[in-house]
Amino acid sequence: MSRTASWANVQEYETKQSVGEPTQLAVRETGVANIGPCHWVFKKTCPDINVRFYLYTGTHPDTPEELALGEEGNLTGSSFNPAHPTKIIIHGFASDTNLVHLVKIRTGYLSTGPHNIVAVDWSHYSKGPWFCYPVSVANIPHTGQCVAQLIEALRVAGSEDIHLVGFSLGAHVPAFTANYMRPYQIPRITGLDPAMPLFASRSKDSKLDAGDALFVDVVHTNAFIQGKFERCGHVDFYMNGGVSQPGCYSDGDYLECNHHRAPAYFAESITTRRGFWGWRCDGFFWYLLGMCPPRYPPLLMGAHTDNSIRGYYIVETSSQSPYALGKWTGPDVKLVAEIP
């Protein structure tokens, strides 16, 4: 296997990004500063016991194997199979690997055939409460560094089909992973409602964008509020316009409902026979003004998206699960129950 990037690339990039140690803070020997309940990592060294990787496969679909990297690495002794597609799932702020819709993504892929599913647990560095959010944002580059080390180990083992799926704040982690691994390009990154707070004015190197992988697809469900409105990928799907989702007004937590629909839709897209079919639109305001009706050709959103498509797409859904409406069959936008 040709390896255009090495761990030396990661170390070189980290040297460029290094910052000084904090003062007047309670600092642990682990290189983590405790700012109240928040944890800021400033000694950015991987492997890191606070960034953990849990492998799920057909052999271990429910009870994961924790992957150890570095000199004590156990990748080759695990059930990881480089011949199978690898999905790396990254949770967001104040969350962990057990978020219900991320679990559904994992189980959905495993139900379709052999996969390596790696759940990234960086919950120690992304923990709440809300005022820890800026600290969690500051920890993203380091988390991306450790994910880069993971991918390098996977590549050394022979893996080529690598796909990162990040939700909310976790959708920006692959941007830094990509920075650490250049000139190697990650095959695919999926951003599920990438977080907007503190990312609106950042440079492309510091947030998810189309330059981070050979193919970047993005699902927007809570734009302008918790999620980003601007385009972030080669193709961006604005679900029901991308701001609010049907059925969420009656939910007990309107904002969380909208935001969490992104992983819910993606999880369903893995196994649905109806499919989430969208149409190209010139922009959000055209859609708002009713000037962006469904048009041919319909294109599929989600796990099975065509990686050659580009642009801004609208996808409409049902207000409750199952959310997929199906494929159009004619100018009257009649929908069918199954993908032909």
N, C-alpha and C positions, 0 to 999 in steps of 0.2 A: 504494500500500500504506500502510495506517495504521501509524504507528510510535509506540507508546506509551512506548518506552524509547529512550534515546540513549546515546552514549558519555559524555555528561555525567553520566548516572546512575552509570556505572561509576566515574568519577573521584570523584564525591561519596561513594560508598560506600567507596572506597579511602581517602579522607581520614579517614573515621571509624575505619577499621581500622588506620591507620598506627602504627608502633612506632618507638622510637628506635634509633639505630645501635648495634651491639655494640662493646664495648671489649675491649682486650687480645686481639684475634683477628687472624689474618692475613687482611686484607680486600683483595680485588681491586678495581680501579677499576670493574669491572662491577657492583659492588653485591652481590657474593656473598662470604660469609664461609666460609673453609675451616676446618672443625672436624675435624682429622684428614682422613680420606677423604671426609667428608660435606660437602655444599654447602648452606649456608643462604642463601637470598635475602632481603635486607632492604630493598633499593631496588626496590620493587614497581612496575616500569614495564613496560608492554606497548606495542608488541611486544617480545619477549624472545628473543634468539637461542637460549636454552636451552629454550624451549617451542616446538616446531616442529609444523607441520601438513602432513601428506602426503595429497594428494588422489589417490584411485583412482577411475577411471570405466571405462565400456566402451571408451573410446578408449585409456586407460592402465591396464589391469587389473593389470599386474605391476610396471611401473616408474612410480612415482608422480611427480606434480608437486608440488614444495614451494610452499605458498601463503605469500606475503609479505603482511603487513598494514601498516596505516599509510600514510604518504605514498607509499611505494614499493610499494604493494599491486599484486598481479598477478592478483587473482581474476577480473576480467573478461577477462583474456587467457588464462585457463586453460580446461580442458575442462569446468569446472563448469557445470551446467545447472540453473537455479533451478526448472525445471518438474519435475525428478526428485526423489524422496525423498532426504533427506540423513541419513546415519548417521555419528555422531561417536563413535569408539571410543577409550577411554581405558584404558591399561594400569595395572598396580598397582606395588607396591614391588619394587625390585630386578629390574625387568623392562624390556621395551621393546615396540615395536610389532610385533616379529617373534615374539612368543609364539604358539606353534602354534595354539592354539584361537582366539585373536583373529584370526589370519590366516584361519582357516576361517570365522569370522563374516564377514569382508570378502569372501572369495571366494564364500561362500554367497549373500550378497545380490546380488553382481554376476551370479551365475548365473541369478537369477530375473527379471532385467530391468534397465532403466536405473536406476542409482543414483549418487549422489555419496557416496563413502566417504572420510571424513577420519580418518586415524589421528593421534592426538595423542601426540607424543613428548616426555615430560617426564622422561626417564630421568636427565638430569643432576641433577635435584632429588629423584629418588626412588631413588637408587642405594643398594646395600648397601655394607658388610655389615650384619648385623642391628642393630648398635648405632647405625646411622644412621637407624633407623626413626623415632624422635621428631623428627629434623630433617626427614625427608620429610613427616611429618604437618604440621609447621610450614610447609612449602612449599605445602601444598594450597590455601590461600586465594589465593595469587598465581597458581597454575596455573589455578584457577577464573576469576580475573580475565582471563587471556589467552584462555581459551576463550570468555568472554563477549564479548570484542572480536571473536573469530572469528564468533560467531553474529550479532553486530550487522552485520558485513560481509556475511554471507550474507543477512540480512534486507534490507539495503539493495539487494542484487542481485536481490531478489524471491523468495527462498526462504521457504516457509511450513512445509513438512513436514520438521520437524527432530526427530531422535531421538538422544539421547545414550545410549551403552552403556558402563558403567564396570565394571571388574573389581577386586575386592579394595579396596585403598587408592584406586584410581582411581574406585571407585563413589561416593566422597564428594566428588570434585572438582565434579560437577554441582550439589551443594548450594550451593557458594560461587558458582558461575556464576549460579545462580538468584538469590542475594542481590544480586549486582552488577546484574542485569538488571531487577529489579522496577521498575514494575508489570507489565512483560511476563512472560508465563508460557511456559516451554518446553513444547512439545506433549507430549513423552514422554521419560521417563528410565527406563532399565532398569539395576538394580543386580544385579550377579552376585557373590553371596556377599560383600557389603560387609564391609570389615575391622572386626573388633571391638577389637583392642588400641588403647587410648587414645581410644576412642569410646563406651564403655559409658555414661559419665555426662555426656556433652556435651549442650549444649542443641540444640534442633532446628535452629537456624540454623547449627550447626557440624557437621552430619552429614546424611546422606541421610534424607529423610522425605517423607511424602505431600504436603507443601506446596510441594515444589520444582518441580512440573510439573503440567500438566493431568491427566496419568496417569503414575503411578510403579508399575512392577511389579518385584518383587524375587525372585531365585532363591537359596534357602539350601541349602548343601551341607555346610558344616563349622562349624555353629553351636557356640558356647561355646569354640571353639579359635581358629581364624584368622578365622572369620566371625561376624557378629552373629546372636544368637538372636531379639532383639526384632523386632517388625514394623516395617518401614521404609517401606512403600508403601501404595497403595490396595489392592493385592493382593499377598500374599506366598505363594510356593510353596515348601513344605518338601519337598525331594526325598528320598524314602525316610525321612521324618521330619526331615531337615534337618541331621543331625549327622554321620553316616558313610554312605558309599556302598558298595553291593555291588561286590565285586571289588577293593576297595582294600586289604583285609587282606593279600593276596598281593603287593601292589605294593611295590617297593623303598623308596618314600617314602610311607608311609601318609597323613600329614597333607597333603602336597602333592597327592596323588591326590584326596583328598576335596575340597579347596579348588578344584582345577582342573576338577573335574567341572561346576561351574556354567557356565563358558564352553563346555565341551564339549557339555553338554546344549543350551545356547542355540544353538550353531552348528548342531547337528543339527536343531533345531526349524525352521530356516529352510527346509529342503528335504525333510524327511521326509514321506512319505505316510501313515505310521502315526499320528504325533502323540503328544505327551506329555499324556495326559488325567488330570486330577486331580479330587478331590472335596473338598467343604467339610468342615472339621473345627472343633471348638470350641477346640482348643488342643493343644499338644505333649503334655501329660501325658495327655490323653484318648487320644491316639494310642498313647502308650507303654503304657497300660493295656489296649490292645486294644478300646477303646470308641469307635473312630472308623472303622468299616468303610466301604468304598466305598459311596457313595450318589448317587442322581441329583439334579440333572443333572450329567453329566461336563462338565468345562470344560478348555479347552486352555491349556497353558502354553507360553510362548516367544515367538517372533517374531510369531506371529499371534494372540496373546492378545486377547480381547475387552476393549476399554478401558472397558467399563461395569461389569465385575465388581469386587467388593469382598470382602475377607475373607482368611481363612487357609485354605490348600488343601494337601492332601497329594497328591504325585505319586510313583508307584512306577516303577522303571526296571529294565532288564536290567543284568546285572553287566558286560557288555562291549558295545562298539559293534557294531551300532546299538543305542542305549539305549532308544529309544521302544518302548512295548509295544502301543500302539494304543488304539482306542476300545471302550468297553463296549457289549455288545449285549443284555444282560439281567441279571436279578437275580443270576445266578450269576457275574457279572463276567467272562463270556467276552469275549475280545478279538478284534478283527478286524484284518486286515493293513493296510487302507487307510482313509483318511478318505473317507466317502461324498461 
